[in-house]
Amino acid sequence: MLTRPRLHPGRTARGCRRCASSSCRTPSRPPTASRSATGSATLSPQTAAETLTTQVKARSGLSSMDATNVYEKVFAARAPVLRWPGDANDRTVSSMQNGLAKYAPGLNMTVRNTATHEAADEMTAQQALERLAALSLLAHWIDECEGPIPTED
């Protein structure tokens, strides 16, 4: 089945705002990462990373710590606040817990920090989508974790 090309996003009843033609059939651009008013693709990964960190802080009760330290504490090898479900002696469970202990703070440092502190370097839409995918994976894994686990003080 053939489909008609999509119209420019700015098409009105009087025609296309981009080319002013009433019969425009030029395909629109494929969807890309959200961009700020300046066209920067850095906003979405930064916002997603900060939102995820806020949610982890609220769930763990560690709201006074900075993001990287929160992730290190939450997934610590000894006395984690959030724990991958299953028997801690199982190799897969142990691998996931150890992997989260490295992946979460590493992702925060490489995605959130660079998006926040290096705004002058423009991120392409592809780079933004890749970072969003990595954050989405972390968010799904955090959702699967058990906890918060009470700490022994």
MIDOSE-1310 file (N, C-alpha, C; in nm, 2 decimals, decimal comma, always signed):
residues 153
mltr	+0,08/-0,12/+0,00/+0,00/+0,00/+0,00/+0,09/+0,12/+0,00; +0,06/+0,21/-0,09/+0,14/+0,34/-0,10/+0,08/+0,44/+0,00; +0,17/+0,52/+0,06/+0,12/+0,62/+0,15/+0,16/+0,76/+0,09; +0,08/+0,86/+0,11/+0,11/+0,99/+0,06/+0,22/+1,05/+0,15
prlh	+0,31/+1,13/+0,09/+0,41/+1,19/+0,18/+0,34/+1,29/+0,27; +0,40/+1,31/+0,39/+0,35/+1,40/+0,49/+0,38/+1,54/+0,44; +0,29/+1,63/+0,48/+0,30/+1,77/+0,45/+0,40/+1,84/+0,54; +0,45/+1,95/+0,50/+0,53/+2,03/+0,60/+0,45/+2,05/+0,72
pgrt	+0,52/+2,06/+0,84/+0,45/+2,08/+0,97/+0,37/+2,21/+0,97; +0,41/+2,31/+0,89/+0,35/+2,44/+0,90/+0,24/+2,46/+0,80; +0,18/+2,35/+0,75/+0,08/+2,36/+0,64/-0,05/+2,42/+0,70; -0,11/+2,51/+0,63/-0,24/+2,57/+0,67/-0,34/+2,55/+0,56
argc	-0,46/+2,59/+0,58/-0,56/+2,58/+0,48/-0,52/+2,66/+0,35; -0,45/+2,76/+0,37/-0,40/+2,84/+0,25/-0,28/+2,79/+0,18; -0,22/+2,69/+0,24/-0,09/+2,64/+0,18/+0,02/+2,62/+0,28; +0,13/+2,58/+0,23/+0,25/+2,55/+0,32/+0,31/+2,68/+0,36
rrca	+0,34/+2,70/+0,48/+0,41/+2,82/+0,53/+0,56/+2,82/+0,49; +0,61/+2,70/+0,46/+0,76/+2,70/+0,42/+0,78/+2,74/+0,28; +0,69/+2,69/+0,19/+0,71/+2,72/+0,05/+0,60/+2,80/-0,02; +0,49/+2,82/+0,06/+0,38/+2,90/+0,02/+0,30/+2,84/-0,09
sssc	+0,32/+2,71/-0,12/+0,24/+2,64/-0,22/+0,12/+2,58/-0,16; +0,00/+2,59/-0,24/-0,12/+2,53/-0,19/-0,12/+2,38/-0,22; -0,03/+2,33/-0,30/-0,03/+2,19/-0,34/+0,10/+2,12/-0,29; +0,16/+2,17/-0,19/+0,29/+2,12/-0,14/+0,27/+1,97/-0,09
rtps	+0,36/+1,89/-0,14/+0,36/+1,75/-0,09/+0,50/+1,71/-0,04; +0,58/+1,81/-0,01/+0,72/+1,78/+0,04/+0,71/+1,71/+0,17; +0,78/+1,60/+0,19/+0,78/+1,54/+0,32/+0,83/+1,62/+0,43; +0,78/+1,61/+0,55/+0,83/+1,68/+0,66/+0,95/+1,61/+0,71
rppt	+1,03/+1,67/+0,80/+1,15/+1,61/+0,85/+1,10/+1,50/+0,95; +1,18/+1,40/+0,97/+1,14/+1,30/+1,07/+1,15/+1,36/+1,21; +1,08/+1,30/+1,31/+1,09/+1,36/+1,44/+1,23/+1,35/+1,50; +1,27/+1,45/+1,57/+1,40/+1,45/+1,63/+1,39/+1,48/+1,78
asrs	+1,50/+1,48/+1,85/+1,50/+1,51/+1,99/+1,44/+1,65/+2,01; +1,38/+1,67/+2,13/+1,33/+1,80/+2,16/+1,45/+1,90/+2,16; +1,42/+2,02/+2,11/+1,52/+2,12/+2,11/+1,47/+2,25/+2,18; +1,56/+2,32/+2,23/+1,52/+2,45/+2,30/+1,49/+2,55/+2,20
atgs	+1,45/+2,67/+2,24/+1,42/+2,78/+2,15/+1,54/+2,82/+2,06; +1,66/+2,79/+2,11/+1,78/+2,82/+2,03/+1,82/+2,71/+1,93; +1,75/+2,60/+1,94/+1,77/+2,49/+1,85/+1,87/+2,39/+1,91; +1,90/+2,40/+2,03/+2,00/+2,31/+2,10/+1,93/+2,18/+2,14
atls	+1,99/+2,07/+2,11/+1,94/+1,94/+2,15/+1,99/+1,89/+2,28; +2,06/+1,98/+2,36/+2,11/+1,94/+2,49/+2,00/+1,94/+2,60; +1,89/+2,01/+2,58/+1,80/+2,03/+2,68/+1,73/+1,90/+2,72; +1,69/+1,81/+2,63/+1,62/+1,69/+2,67/+1,71/+1,59/+2,75
pqta	+1,83/+1,56/+2,72/+1,91/+1,47/+2,80/+1,94/+1,53/+2,94; +1,96/+1,66/+2,94/+1,99/+1,72/+3,07/+1,86/+1,72/+3,16; +1,75/+1,75/+3,10/+1,62/+1,75/+3,18/+1,59/+1,61/+3,22; +1,61/+1,51/+3,13/+1,58/+1,37/+3,17/+1,67/+1,32/+3,28
aetl	+1,80/+1,35/+3,27/+1,89/+1,31/+3,38/+1,86/+1,37/+3,51; +1,82/+1,50/+3,51/+1,79/+1,57/+3,64/+1,66/+1,52/+3,69; +1,56/+1,49/+3,61/+1,44/+1,43/+3,65/+1,46/+1,29/+3,72; +1,54/+1,21/+3,65/+1,57/+1,08/+3,70/+1,64/+1,09/+3,84
ttqv	+1,73/+1,18/+3,85/+1,81/+1,19/+3,98/+1,71/+1,24/+4,09; +1,62/+1,33/+4,05/+1,52/+1,38/+4,15/+1,44/+1,27/+4,20; +1,39/+1,18/+4,11/+1,31/+1,07/+4,15/+1,39/+0,97/+4,24; +1,51/+0,94/+4,20/+1,60/+0,85/+4,28/+1,62/+0,91/+4,42
kars	+1,65/+1,04/+4,43/+1,67/+1,11/+4,56/+1,54/+1,09/+4,64; +1,43/+1,12/+4,59/+1,30/+1,11/+4,66/+1,27/+0,96/+4,71; +1,30/+0,87/+4,62/+1,27/+0,73/+4,66/+1,37/+0,68/+4,77; +1,49/+0,73/+4,76/+1,60/+0,68/+4,85/+1,60/+0,76/+4,98
glss	+1,55/+0,88/+4,98/+1,56/+0,97/+5,10/+1,69/+1,04/+5,11; +1,77/+1,04/+5,00/+1,90/+1,10/+5,00/+1,90/+1,23/+4,92; +1,80/+1,32/+4,96/+1,78/+1,44/+4,88/+1,89/+1,55/+4,90; +1,97/+1,53/+5,01/+2,08/+1,64/+5,03/+2,21/+1,61/+4,96
mdat	+2,22/+1,49/+4,90/+2,35/+1,46/+4,83/+2,35/+1,50/+4,69; +2,47/+1,52/+4,63/+2,47/+1,55/+4,49/+2,45/+1,42/+4,41; +2,42/+1,44/+4,28/+2,37/+1,33/+4,20/+2,46/+1,21/+4,19; +2,59/+1,23/+4,16/+2,68/+1,12/+4,15/+2,69/+1,04/+4,28
nvye	+2,70/+1,12/+4,39/+2,71/+1,05/+4,52/+2,58/+0,97/+4,55; +2,47/+1,02/+4,51/+2,34/+0,95/+4,54/+2,35/+0,82/+4,47; +2,39/+0,82/+4,34/+2,39/+0,69/+4,26/+2,49/+0,59/+4,32; +2,61/+0,65/+4,37/+2,71/+0,56/+4,43/+2,65/+0,50/+4,56
kvfa	+2,58/+0,58/+4,64/+2,53/+0,53/+4,77/+2,41/+0,43/+4,74; +2,32/+0,47/+4,65/+2,20/+0,39/+4,62/+2,24/+0,25/+4,58; +2,34/+0,23/+4,50/+2,38/+0,10/+4,44/+2,51/+0,05/+4,50; +2,55/+0,09/+4,62/+2,67/+0,05/+4,68/+2,67/-0,10/+4,70
arap	+2,79/-0,16/+4,68/+2,81/-0,31/+4,69/+2,77/-0,35/+4,83; +2,80/-0,28/+4,93/+2,77/-0,31/+5,07/+2,65/-0,22/+5,11; +2,55/-0,28/+5,16/+2,43/-0,20/+5,21/+2,37/-0,11/+5,10; +2,33/-0,16/+4,99/+2,27/-0,07/+4,89/+2,13/-0,03/+4,94
vlrw	+2,09/+0,09/+4,89/+1,96/+0,14/+4,92/+1,85/+0,08/+4,83; +1,89/+0,07/+4,70/+1,81/+0,00/+4,60/+1,89/-0,13/+4,56; +1,81/-0,24/+4,55/+1,88/-0,36/+4,52/+1,81/-0,43/+4,41; +1,89/-0,49/+4,32/+1,83/-0,57/+4,21/+1,76/-0,69/+4,27
pgda	+1,64/-0,72/+4,22/+1,56/-0,83/+4,28/+1,63/-0,97/+4,26; +1,61/-1,05/+4,36/+1,66/-1,18/+4,36/+1,76/-1,21/+4,47; +1,81/-1,33/+4,47/+1,91/-1,38/+4,57/+2,04/-1,31/+4,54; +2,09/-1,24/+4,64/+2,22/-1,16/+4,63/+2,33/-1,25/+4,59
ndrt	+2,32/-1,38/+4,62/+2,43/-1,48/+4,59/+2,43/-1,53/+4,45; +2,32/-1,50/+4,38/+2,30/-1,54/+4,23/+2,40/-1,45/+4,15; +2,47/-1,51/+4,05/+2,56/-1,44/+3,97/+2,50/-1,33/+3,89; +2,38/-1,35/+3,83/+2,32/-1,25/+3,75/+2,27/-1,13/+3,84
vssm	+2,22/-1,16/+3,96/+2,18/-1,06/+4,05/+2,30/-0,97/+4,09; +2,41/-1,04/+4,13/+2,53/-0,98/+4,17/+2,59/-0,89/+4,06; +2,58/-0,94/+3,93/+2,63/-0,87/+3,82/+2,55/-0,74/+3,79; +2,42/-0,76/+3,80/+2,33/-0,64/+3,78/+2,36/-0,53/+3,89
qngl	+2,37/-0,58/+4,02/+2,39/-0,48/+4,12/+2,53/-0,41/+4,11; +2,63/-0,49/+4,07/+2,76/-0,43/+4,05/+2,76/-0,34/+3,93; +2,69/-0,38/+3,82/+2,68/-0,30/+3,70/+2,61/-0,17/+3,73; +2,50/-0,17/+3,80/+2,43/-0,05/+3,83/+2,51/+0,04/+3,92
akya	+2,59/-0,01/+4,00/+2,68/+0,07/+4,09/+2,78/+0,15/+4,00; +2,82/+0,10/+3,89/+2,91/+0,17/+3,80/+2,84/+0,25/+3,69; +2,73/+0,19/+3,64/+2,66/+0,25/+3,52/+2,59/+0,38/+3,56; +2,52/+0,38/+3,68/+2,44/+0,49/+3,72/+2,52/+0,62/+3,74
pgln	+2,63/+0,61/+3,82/+2,71/+0,73/+3,84/+2,79/+0,77/+3,72; +2,83/+0,67/+3,64/+2,90/+0,69/+3,52/+2,81/+0,77/+3,42; +2,69/+0,72/+3,40/+2,59/+0,78/+3,31/+2,56/+0,93/+3,36; +2,55/+0,95/+3,49/+2,53/+1,08/+3,54/+2,65/+1,17/+3,50
mtvr	+2,77/+1,13/+3,52/+2,88/+1,21/+3,49/+2,90/+1,23/+3,34; +2,87/+1,13/+3,26/+2,90/+1,15/+3,12/+2,78/+1,22/+3,04; +2,66/+1,20/+3,09/+2,54/+1,26/+3,02/+2,50/+1,39/+3,08; +2,46/+1,38/+3,21/+2,40/+1,50/+3,27/+2,50/+1,61/+3,29
ntat	+2,62/+1,57/+3,34/+2,72/+1,68/+3,36/+2,77/+1,74/+3,23; +2,79/+1,66/+3,13/+2,84/+1,72/+3,00/+2,73/+1,81/+2,93; +2,60/+1,76/+2,94/+2,49/+1,84/+2,89/+2,47/+1,97/+2,96; +2,50/+1,97/+3,09/+2,49/+2,09/+3,17/+2,60/+2,19/+3,16
heaa	+2,72/+2,13/+3,16/+2,84/+2,22/+3,17/+2,91/+2,25/+3,04; +2,87/+2,18/+2,93/+2,93/+2,21/+2,80/+2,83/+2,25/+2,70; +2,74/+2,34/+2,74/+2,64/+2,39/+2,65/+2,69/+2,45/+2,52; +2,81/+2,50/+2,52/+2,86/+2,56/+2,40/+2,88/+2,45/+2,29
demt	+2,91/+2,33/+2,32/+2,93/+2,22/+2,23/+2,79/+2,17/+2,19; +2,74/+2,20/+2,07/+2,61/+2,16/+2,03/+2,60/+2,01/+2,02; +2,50/+1,95/+2,07/+2,47/+1,81/+2,06/+2,38/+1,79/+1,94; +2,41/+1,69/+1,86/+2,32/+1,66/+1,75/+2,20/+1,59/+1,80
aqqa	+2,09/+1,59/+1,72/+1,97/+1,51/+1,76/+2,00/+1,37/+1,78; +2,09/+1,31/+1,70/+2,12/+1,17/+1,71/+2,19/+1,14/+1,85; +2,29/+1,23/+1,88/+2,35/+1,22/+2,01/+2,26/+1,23/+2,13; +2,16/+1,33/+2,12/+2,06/+1,35/+2,22/+1,98/+1,22/+2,24
lerl	+1,94/+1,16/+2,13/+1,85/+1,04/+2,13/+1,93/+0,92/+2,19; +2,06/+0,91/+2,16/+2,14/+0,80/+2,22/+2,15/+0,82/+2,37; +2,17/+0,94/+2,42/+2,18/+0,97/+2,56/+2,04/+0,95/+2,63; +1,93/+0,98/+2,56/+1,80/+0,96/+2,62/+1,77/+0,81/+2,63
aals	+1,82/+0,73/+2,53/+1,80/+0,59/+2,54/+1,88/+0,53/+2,66; +2,00/+0,57/+2,68/+2,08/+0,52/+2,79/+2,01/+0,56/+2,93; +1,96/+0,68/+2,94/+1,88/+0,72/+3,06/+1,76/+0,64/+3,07; +1,69/+0,61/+2,96/+1,57/+0,53/+2,97/+1,59/+0,39/+3,02
llah	+1,70/+0,33/+2,98/+1,74/+0,20/+3,02/+1,77/+0,20/+3,17; +1,84/+0,30/+3,22/+1,87/+0,31/+3,36/+1,74/+0,33/+3,44; +1,65/+0,41/+3,39/+1,52/+0,44/+3,46/+1,44/+0,31/+3,47; +1,44/+0,22/+3,36/+1,37/+0,10/+3,37/+1,43/+0,00/+3,47
wide	+1,56/+0,00/+3,48/+1,63/-0,09/+3,58/+1,60/-0,04/+3,72; +1,60/+0,09/+3,74/+1,57/+0,15/+3,87/+1,43/+0,11/+3,91; +1,34/+0,11/+3,82/+1,20/+0,07/+3,85/+1,19/-0,07/+3,89; +1,28/-0,16/+3,84/+1,28/-0,30/+3,87/+1,34/-0,33/+4,01
cegp	+1,42/-0,24/+4,06/+1,49/-0,26/+4,19/+1,40/-0,26/+4,30; +1,44/-0,33/+4,41/+1,37/-0,34/+4,53/+1,42/-0,23/+4,63; +1,34/-0,17/+4,70/+1,39/-0,07/+4,80/+1,30/+0,05/+4,80; +1,33/+0,13/+4,89/+1,45/+0,14/+4,96/+1,47/+0,03/+5,07
ipte	+1,59/-0,01/+5,08/+1,63/-0,11/+5,18/+1,67/-0,04/+5,31; +1,61/-0,07/+5,42/+1,64/+0,00/+5,55/+1,79/-0,02/+5,58; +1,86/+0,09/+5,61/+2,00/+0,09/+5,65/+2,01/+0,06/+5,80; +2,12/-0,01/+5,83/+2,15/-0,04/+5,97/+2,24/+0,07/+6,02
d	+2,20/+0,15/+6,11/+2,28/+0,26/+6,17/+2,32/+0,22/+6,31
